[in-house]
Amino acid sequence: MSSIIHVLCVLNPLAGSGVALQRWPRVAELMREFGIACDLLAEEDQPPGLQLRRRLECEDLKRYAAIVV
């Protein structure tokens, strides 16, 4: 039995003058190839931390992890 890993990715769309957002489609493709389902939060008008908090408040999550770089 294989389980799918679901990842919520938070991206600052202005990081690197927008380069991070331009590279996102390739990153998402690689994640899918490795069996990782992902959702992206990358709104320009809201701080990433606020986007994450609102999403976590709406979900019935049993566990989550954060990686801050």
Secondary structure, 3 states (H helix, E strand, C coil): CCCCEEEEEECCCCHHHHHHHHHHHHHHHHHHHCCEEEEEECCCCCCHHHHHHHHHHHCCCCCCCCCCC
